[in-house]
Amino acid sequence: MRYRVVFEFQSEDSAMSDVYNCKDGQEAHDKFAELKDSLEHAIDPAGCEVTDEPAFYCVINRDEGICGYVRLLDD
């Protein structure tokens, strides 16, 4: 089984995305948690639209034009 973690961050000034290929589920869950934490520090979730599911985390601040998400995929 393959595990991937997809990360995307977008603001009015910049955008970045990355895909991390992980050797096992634990590594994938650890990377997911690390990137989720990074998003929570970059975009304060208070007052934002937040989707928080076991394999998907998304935060959108429409007032500031900032959004980001992290998704855990397994094949």
NUZA-349936 format. One record per atom (N, C-alpha, C): z, y, x. Coordinates in steps of 0.1 Angstrom, whole numbers, padded with zeros to 4 digits, always signed. Example, Ala and Ser with C-alpha at 12.3 -4.5 7.8 and 13.67 -1.06 7.14 Angstrom:
+0078-0057+0132+0078-0045+0123+0078-0033+0132+0071-0022+0128+0071-0011+0137+0079+0000+0129
This chain:
+0000-0012+0008+0000+0000+0000+0000+0012+0009-0008+0022+0005-0008+0035+0012+0000+0045+0005+0006+0054+0012+0014+0065+0007+0008+0078+0012+0007+0088+0004+0002+0101+0008+0011+0112+0001+0013+0122+0008+0020+0134+0002+0010+0146+0003+0008+0152-0008-0002+0163-0008+0006+0176-0011+0004+0186-0003+0011+0199-0003+0001+0210-0005+0004+0220-0013-0004+0231-0015+0005+0243-0018+0001+0255-0011+0008+0267-0013-0002+0278-0014-0001+0287-0024-0010+0298-0025-0003+0311-0029-0007+0322-0022-0002+0335-0026-0014+0344-0027-0012+0357-0030-0023+0366-0031-0030+0368-0017-0022+0367-0007-0027+0369+0007-0032+0357+0014-0027+0345+0011-0030+0333+0019-0029+0321+0011-0034+0310+0016-0034+0297+0010-0033+0286+0021-0026+0276+0018-0026+0264+0028-0024+0252+0020-0030+0241+0026-0028+0228+0020-0029+0218+0031-0022+0206+0028-0022+0195+0038-0020+0182+0031-0024+0172+0037-0022+0158+0032-0015+0150+0043-0004+0144+0040+0003+0136+0050+0002+0121+0046-0003+0113+0055-0004+0099+0053+0008+0093+0059+0015+0084+0051+0028+0079+0055+0027+0064+0056+0035+0058+0065+0034+0044+0068+0041+0035+0057+0051+0041+0050+0058+0034+0040+0064+0043+0030+0070+0038+0019+0075+0046+0008+0086+0055+0012+0095+0050+0021+0106+0058+0026+0102+0071+0033+0092+0069+0042+0087+0080+0049+0080+0090+0040+0073+0085+0030+0067+0094+0020+0077+0101+0011+0088+0095+0007+0098+0101-0001+0105+0112+0008+0108+0109+0020+0114+0119+0029+0105+0131+0031+0092+0129+0033+0083+0140+0035+0082+0148+0022+0082+0142+0010+0081+0148-0003+0094+0157-0004+0106+0152-0001+0118+0159-0002+0118+0171+0007+0113+0170+0020+0112+0180+0029+0103+0192+0024+0091+0188+0019+0082+0198+0014+0087+0205+0001+0093+0197-0007+0099+0203-0019+0110+0214-0015+0118+0210-0006+0128+0220-0001+0122+0232+0005+0111+0231+0012+0103+0242+0018+0098+0251+0007+0093+0245-0004+0088+0253-0015+0099+0261-0022+0111+0254-0023+0122+0261-0030+0127+0273-0022+0126+0272-0008+0130+0283+0000+0119+0294+0000+0106+0290-0001+0095+0300+0000+0094+0307-0014+0096+0300-0025+0095+0306-0038+0108+0303-0046+0116+0313-0048+0129+0311-0055+0125+0306-0069+0129+0294-0073+0126+0289-0086+0132+0296-0098+0142+0304-0095+0149+0311-0106+0138+0321-0113+0136+0320-0126+0127+0328-0133+0112+0324-0131+0110+0312-0125+0096+0308-0124+0093+0296-0133+0081+0292-0134+0077+0280-0141+0079+0269-0132+0087+0259-0135+0090+0248-0126+0087+0235-0133+0080+0226-0126+0078+0212-0130+0085+0203-0119+0095+0196-0123+0102+0188-0114+0103+0173-0119+0094+0165-0113+0093+0151-0117+0095+0143-0104+0097+0130-0105+0100+0121-0094+0089+0122-0083+0076+0123-0087+0065+0123-0077+0057+0136-0077+0062+0146-0084+0055+0159-0085+0064+0170-0087+0063+0181-0078+0071+0193-0079+0062+0205-0078+0063+0214-0088+0054+0226-0088+0063+0238-0092+0061+0249-0085+0067+0261-0089+0057+0272-0089+0057+0280-0099+0047+0291-0101+0055+0304-0105+0052+0315-0097+0057+0328-0100+0045+0337-0103+0042+0338-0116+0031+0346-0120+0032+0361-0117+0044+0366-0117+0046+0380-0115+0042+0384-0100+0045+0375-0091+0041+0377-0077+0028+0370-0072+0022+0363-0081+0010+0356-0078+0012+0345-0067+0023+0338-0068+0026+0327-0058+0028+0314-0065+0022+0303-0060+0025+0290-0065+0024+0280-0054+0030+0269-0057+0029+0258-0047+0033+0245-0054+0028+0234-0048+0032+0221-0053+0032+0210-0042+0039+0200-0045+0039+0188-0036+0038+0176-0045+0030+0166-0042+0027+0154-0050+0028+0142-0041+0035+0132-0046+0035+0119-0039+0026+0109-0045+0017+0104-0037+0007+0094-0043+0008+0081-0036+0007+0070-0043+0006+0057-0037-0006+0049-0043-0013+0042-0034-0025+0035-0038-0021+0020-0039
